[in-house]
Amino acid sequence: MKLHLHSIFIGLLVFAVSCAGSEPSSQNQLSQPVTDTVQLLGFQNEISVDYLKPHLTAFAHDTMRGRETGTPAEKKAANFLAEEYEKLGLSPVGDNGSYFQNFELNASKSDSIVFELYETDKNTNERIDRSVASSNQVANFARLFGGTDTLRGRIVFAGFGVNDKEREVAHLDGVDLKDKWVMVFQNTPKVVGGDTLINPKIDARARFQMIMRRGAEGILIVPAKEPREFDVIAQKMQDGFGETGRMSLAYRDKSGNSSSGFSGGYNVINPELAAKLLGLNSVEEVKDYRQKWVDNITEFQPKELNYELTQTPHLSKETIRSQNVLAFHEGADPELKDEVVVLTSHYDHVGVGEPDSTGDRIYNGADDDGSGTIGLLNIAKAFSEAAKNGIKTKRSILFLNVSAEEKGLLGSRYYSDHPAFPMEKTVVNLNTDMIGRIDSTHESKGIQKYAYIIGAELISSDLDSLIKVANKESGQIKLDKRYNDLNDPQQFYRRSDHWHFGRKKVPFAFFFSGIHEDYHRPSDEVHKIRFEKMASILRTMYATTVMIANTDNPPAVDNQQFIEITKSDN
């Protein structure tokens, strides 16, 4: 009988990790820990709702004030984690023997933005509009994000701003977008009357990436709003003036290499002004014009308009101090303990901001990423309890809770450039973010025990195989590969902290449950967390960590396409 090679590999893998370290764990031998994989897997039962719920309730409480980077609330959250790791007996490996790895961020405050519009028809360059956005003024453009650089460019109207070859939609082809402002309608018509016009996977983020990768200066969104409604949007944006905005790593700024954050433009344009730029007479005509291109979506061709826009920000600078939290569980094998499996989550969130309809202004971040952060604590507890019983992994484990993820993956970037343990000795990164909820796709199917696995075979087929074996021995969750694609429009493979391990050629796997309706809202609260589901994912992560830490040969990077993608990110 001819056996499939992959099946042979899985069988041998189970045998190898089961036989690793066969010494009994008697009290007489506690001075020399055993490294038995099967016995270690038994401690996954330490991962429980009874631990997760009270700890996440405390971590995502209103008194934590949303854990925003650089605030006293962030420091309070970091201290909370350090105290918990100390209770569990994990070693501090941060600065000066502490649990903290400190780093500095350069931050900017926006005082005002000046927008100037020029008409360039017939070889003229006449300014026809000037407006200022500040804490007490509304301009004809409302900045949604970015815009920290002075920007200037001609305006191109690009319809719905997407290309979808399968459906013959090509709204970005035929005009050079480099150094241009690209004006697009606010919402893309994905499904109309049961007919799919644009792939539903092409969301606002994917459209943004399509446009900016063509070298655009910025994006102008034409809202489907009345002028008075635009005023409401613009006025809400005023709250950001005078507050800390874009952050960047100070050491990268000094070296001239910083590219964190988005410095281009992303603005909503007053619909009355949009009508003028399009040669229309009213906002109502803009609505009719939009509908025309919904009805004839494959016929649209972008065109350069006879207008040029300048955006000039006026900024002030300050220095922000932040910190990662590092806790170390040393391995027991004399030859392998200098190799490290790194488990990551980000403990920061977005702080206190715009109130919701209930008046709540605190963005608690129970799922994002309280779930992953407290989850790592519970995994640490499982390894701590095993160690108390004389059982340890061969390789060492680093629990790394990073900050400033919400500011552009800055904490993980800092660690990857200043690792506590050499990157060449870091065998795998397992990252987790938002594992406490269920997205609409799985809710509609009645599936609770699942996680999106992103990475794994995208960088290492060995790691993928280990995860599958570990899952059978632990959480038995559905391992969903929906986003595990280098061509995924949403590019989750580079949108969380695992990316900075991947770019250093460290195999990674990202455990994630998807976006939900409370993402980045005050309503991301503890009472909505599915703790049993969360515990199942964490048991699979724990078992995966055990098997990686105990396998003879750690996962190897073997996807050349991923290697090529990361070449420019180092």
Secondary structure, DSSP 4 states (H G I P E B T S, - for coil): -PPPHHHHHHHHHHHHHHHS------GGGTTS-B--HHHHHGGGGG--HHHHHHHHHHHTSGGGGGGBTTSHHHHHHHHHHHHHHHHHTPEE-SGGGSSEEEEEEEEEEEEEEEEEEEE-GGG--EEEEEEEEETTB--SEEEEEE--S-EEEEEEE-TT--EEGGGTEETTSSS--TT-EEEEESS---EETTEE-S-TT--HHHHHHHHHTTT-SEEEEE-SS-HHHHHHHHHHHGGGTTSEEEEEEHHHHHHT----S--SEEEEEPHHHHHHHTT-SSHHHHHHHHHHHHHTTTT---EEEEEEEEEEEEEEEEEEEEEEEEEEE--S-TTTTTSEEEEEEE--B--B-S--TT---B---IIIIIIHHHHHHHHHHHHHHHHHTTB--SSEEEEEEES-STTTSHHHHHHHHS-SS-GGGEEEEEEEE--SS--HHHHHHT--SEEEEEEGGGT-HHHHHHHHHHHHTTT--EEE-TT--TT-TT-GGGSSTTHHHHTTT--EEEEE----TTTTSTT--GGG--HHHHHHHHHHHHHHHHHHHH-SS------HHHHHHHGGG-
